[in-house]
Amino acid sequence: MTRLVLAIAAAVWLLMWLAGEALAQACLPIADVEAVLHGRYGESPRFQGLTEGLSAIWQAWLNEATGTWTIVVLRPDGSACPVIAGQMGALVEPIPAGEEG
């Protein structure tokens, strides 16, 4: 289980780094990105959190029925930057406190 936790931590770090890189790339108004993710892909935001330094909001969108998912960074200027997207996404059950997997 420790390896899984380390792998997840590494993946989150990589996504945060990619999010920083994406801030200067293909960004659109938040409403436009939300319309595409929800309207075309049926995705809804399932998680969000502030980035270190409180400079942006990081969101994970998911369509539980189809498994499509997208990571989006919301910037203070009102733009949204899709960072990465994929398929076969699913919600996972949290590990109860005090247990290792």
Summary of the structure (lengths in Angstrom):
residues: 101
radius of gyration: 14.5
end to end distance: 4.5
largest distance: 42.1
contacts: 247
relative contact order: 0.19
helix: 34%
strand: 29%
